[in-house]
Amino acid sequence: MILSNITVPLLGAVDTAVLGHLPSPEYLSGVAIGASVISMLLWAFGFLRMGTTGLVARAKGDRAGAAWLLRALCLAVVLGALLLVLASPLLSLITHWMNASTEARPHAHDYLQIRLLSAPLALANFALLGFFIGRQDSRAPLMILVIANLLNILLDLILILGLDMGARGAAWASVSADLCGFTMGIWLLRQRHRPALEEMQAVLNRADFWPWRNGGPWYELLRINTDLFIRTCLLLFTLTFFTAQGAAQGDTMLAANAILLQLLMMTSYALDGFAHATESLVGRAIGRGSMAQFKRTNAAAGTWALASAVLITLVLIAGENWILPLFTNIPAVLSASGEFYPWLCALPLVAVWSYQLDGVFIGAGKSRQMRDTMFIATVMVFLPCWWFTRHWGNTGVWFSLFLWFVARSTGLMVYFCNYTKNNYWR
């Protein structure tokens, strides 16, 4: 799962690295804004992955797991189509709200317009990944994400550097990666989970599968996913707000923050590997009513997650002089990135608990607690902190982000200790 997750932010990181070596920072700034917005629009529906994982992990038998996947895929197609139709007319307004400069705005608009074409496929990929993780099949996500991202890298080099397509080339490369990922997901479902695929075909023929005949399972899916949707929207609002504040300070600071944010995403996804494994194992333990297995899973996963966070921090500290030049060779951007690099090095040690405990609550189906913790961290910590430190410039934005992670980790830890003490997990 760590290897799988590290490949996810490569879609943005490779775009950032290739565009960062073009002569002007305007291309990088445009794609930084576009990638931030598309992340907000698509990742807001990341509940399709998280919710599906927990439901499939707790399901008993192939038929129940297949039914949850099928419901998630139906929901993904409908939401993806609505997103494509409703968001496209608003792109100019969105890029303006993101404080894009006059030079960067057309690149951001082009990037977003093309990336939205693959919205239904991207959301369907979330559901497929959730099913595989819920069934403890970590190799399938690895295969899907590695092959899709290798295609993205190849097309980035061809379209951006070879054909000089700039932001449009980066967008078409990512769209192609989404299509490749979906195709691989369906093929792996057939190869590795044929009984579940056969059950999906059988479930479709049952009249009680559809919401107008049996609304209970659909209500449960929507209940969990609504909490996760709100939680994810708050998370992406924070990251998008972070990017917008960098944009307000000029293209150089925006580009520097974009590089550091890509590195933060890579560390986050790496640490999420243990969280994703925890989702599946905690879901199975609770589905079987085994609190002993629940406790063993959390002890082992927590230990390894902390060790990984320490290792990542050490690598970031030791590798500053060669990591940042991988993303850009523009002197001003390199200098600005180095100034705020210490914040990046400190974040894994604080953020690891928010990732790890997310996995516990997803697996247990406790989505409301995740929603409430994220609301407090965003509305009562991040935004007030930014307001009172806005005169600090970019330092205030990074300080606010640091406290946001502290609040998330602390809130989930309080919930976890209370639920464990009072045996609320059953």
Secondary structure, 3 states (H helix, E strand, C coil): CHHHHHHCCHHHHHHHHHHCCCCCHHHHHHHHHHHHHHHHHHHCCCHHHHHHHHHHHHCCCHHHHHHHHHHHHHHHHHHHHHHHHHHHHHHHHHHHHCCCCCCCHHHHHHHHHHHHHHHHHHHHHHHHHHHHHHCCCCHHHHHHHHHHHHHHHHHHHHHHHHCCCHHHHHHHHHHHHHHHHHHHHHHHHHHHCHHHHHHHHHHHCCHHHCCCCCCHHHHHHHHHHHHHHHHHHHHHHHHHHHHHHHHCCCHHHHHHHHHHHHHHHHHHHHHHHHHHHHHHHHHHHHHHCCHHHHHHHHHHHHHHHHHHHHHHHHHHHHCHHHHHHHHCCCHHHHHHHHHHHHHHHHHHHHHHHHHHHHHHHHHHCCHHHHHHHHHHHHHHHHHHHHHHHHHHCHHHHHHHHHHHHHHHHHHHHHHHHHHHHHCCCC
